[in-house]
Amino acid sequence: MKACYDNFEFEVPKGVYYPDEDTILLAETLQQLFIDDKSVLEIGCGSGLISILLAKNNAVTAVDVNEDAVKATQENAKTNNVEIKAIKSDLFAEIGQEIFDIIIFNAPYLAPDDLDKYLGKERKNFIDDNVIERFLKQLTGHLRNDGFAILVASSLTKLNIEDKGLNHEIIASKKLPWEALHIYKLITKK
């Protein structure tokens, strides 16, 4: 299936999350932040839309636990003439000790029935229910002291941000009939 955004074209294969309201809200928010000349890590890159958008002016590493998403990101980067380092990784597992200026995670937050609709029954192979909690625990070890992280989550998602040594603010939201999508900016407590 094809997707388009901001003069970029993306091929989104079956089993890879299709850019939806959350991805578009994230893209629009990131464009307003004017991110340039930074080292960026996108976790859960899907088809690569966010990574490709940011790769115009930044060094981007994109990871996904889904091998098909990594391949789609690599192919879409070539199609859109940008350089991205795309690797298969469960969160930070294959990142080593590398640290980044900005880390972005459009976390899987949909209810299981909704995930089945988007990704099919194979979703259990690459999504675990406490992935946001694991992300928050590992985040500060990969984030520069003056850097920040961006997390997309639903108003229905229970987040435990404060006890992870992070300050946060909601920098964008979009109300949907059944929930609100929130874009959180996370910074390390000083």
C-alpha positions in Angstrom: 0.0 0.0 0.0 1.2 3.5 -0.7 1.3 6.5 1.6 2.4 10.1 0.9 3.4 13.0 3.1 5.2 16.3 2.5 6.3 15.4 -1.1 7.6 12.0 0.0 6.2 8.6 -1.1 6.2 5.5 1.0 5.5 1.9 0.3 3.9 0.3 3.4 3.9 -3.5 3.1 1.4 -5.8 4.9 2.4 -6.3 8.5 4.0 -2.8 8.8 2.0 -0.1 10.6 0.4 2.3 8.1 1.0 6.0 8.9 -2.2 7.1 10.6 -3.3 10.1 12.7 -0.6 9.5 15.3 2.2 9.5 12.7 0.9 12.6 11.0 0.5 14.4 14.3 4.1 13.4 15.2 5.4 14.6 11.8 3.7 18.0 12.1 5.0 18.4 15.6 8.5 17.6 14.7 8.5 20.0 11.8 7.5 22.8 14.2 10.5 22.0 16.4 12.9 22.8 13.5 15.3 19.9 14.3 18.6 20.3 12.4 22.1 19.0 12.7 21.2 16.5 15.4 21.8 12.8 16.0 18.3 11.2 16.0 17.1 7.7 16.9 13.6 6.7 15.9 12.4 3.6 17.6 9.5 1.8 15.9 10.2 3.3 12.5 7.5 1.4 10.7 7.6 2.5 7.0 10.2 5.2 7.8 8.1 8.3 7.3 9.4 10.1 10.4 13.0 9.0 9.9 12.9 10.1 6.2 11.4 13.5 7.1 14.2 14.1 9.6 17.0 12.7 7.5 16.9 15.7 5.3 18.8 17.7 7.9 20.0 15.2 10.6 21.9 11.9 11.1 19.2 9.4 11.6 19.2 5.8 13.0 15.9 4.0 12.6 15.1 0.8 14.4 12.2 -1.6 14.5 11.7 -5.0 16.0 9.8 -6.0 12.8 12.2 -7.0 10.0 9.6 -6.0 7.4 9.5 -2.5 8.8 13.3 -2.2 8.7 13.3 -3.3 5.0 10.5 -0.9 4.2 12.4 2.0 5.8 15.6 1.1 3.9 13.7 1.0 0.6 11.7 4.1 1.3 14.9 6.0 2.2 16.4 5.0 -1.2 13.2 6.0 -3.0 13.2 9.4 -1.3 17.0 10.0 -1.7 17.9 10.2 2.0 20.5 8.4 4.1 19.3 6.4 7.1 20.9 3.7 9.2 18.1 1.2 9.6 18.5 -1.8 11.9 16.4 -4.5 13.5 16.3 -3.9 17.2 14.0 -4.4 20.2 14.1 -0.9 21.5 17.8 -0.1 22.4 19.1 -3.8 22.3 21.2 -3.4 19.1 22.2 0.3 19.8 25.1 -0.5 22.1 26.4 2.5 24.1 25.5 5.1 21.4 23.8 8.2 22.7 21.6 10.7 20.7 20.4 14.3 20.8 16.8 13.3 20.1 15.0 9.9 20.5 11.6 9.5 19.1 9.1 6.7 19.8 5.7 6.4 18.4 4.9 3.5 20.7 2.4 0.8 20.0 -0.5 1.8 22.3 -3.5 0.5 20.5 -5.8 -2.0 22.1 -5.2 -5.7 21.0 -8.3 -5.8 18.8 -7.2 -2.6 17.0 -3.6 -4.0 16.6 -5.1 -7.1 15.0 -6.9 -5.0 12.5 -3.8 -3.1 11.5 -1.1 -5.7 11.8 -2.9 -9.1 11.8 -2.4 -11.9 14.2 1.4 -11.9 13.7 1.5 -8.8 16.0 2.3 -11.0 19.0 5.6 -11.7 17.3 6.8 -8.1 17.7 4.8 -6.2 20.2 4.9 -6.6 24.0 2.4 -4.9 26.3 4.9 -3.2 28.5 7.1 -1.7 25.7 6.6 1.9 26.9 7.7 1.0 30.4 10.8 -0.7 29.0 11.5 2.3 26.8 11.2 4.8 29.7 13.6 2.7 31.8 16.3 2.5 29.1 15.9 6.0 27.7 18.3 8.0 29.8 21.2 5.7 29.1 21.0 6.7 25.4 20.0 10.4 25.6 22.5 13.2 25.7 22.3 15.4 28.8 21.0 18.4 26.7 18.8 16.2 24.5 15.2 15.2 24.6 12.9 12.4 23.7 9.5 12.5 22.0 6.9 9.9 22.9 3.5 9.4 21.3 0.9 7.8 23.6 -2.8 7.6 23.9 -4.8 9.3 26.7 -5.8 5.7 27.6 -2.1 4.7 28.2 -0.9 4.6 31.8 2.5 6.2 31.9 4.9 6.3 34.8 7.3 9.0 33.6 8.1 10.9 36.8 9.7 7.9 38.6 12.1 7.3 35.7 14.1 10.5 36.3 12.3 12.4 33.5 10.5 15.7 33.3 7.8 15.9 30.7 5.3 18.1 29.0 2.6 17.5 26.4 3.6 19.6 23.4 0.8 18.5 21.0 -2.5 16.6 21.2 -5.3 15.5 18.9 -8.7 14.5 20.1 -10.3 11.4 18.5 -13.7 10.1 19.3 -12.5 7.4 21.7 -9.2 8.9 23.0 -6.7 11.7 22.6 -3.3 11.3 21.1 -0.5 13.1 23.1 3.0 14.0 22.0 5.2 14.1 25.1 8.6 15.9 25.3 10.8 14.1 27.8 14.0 15.5 29.3 16.3 14.2 31.9 15.8 15.7 35.4 18.9 17.8 36.4 
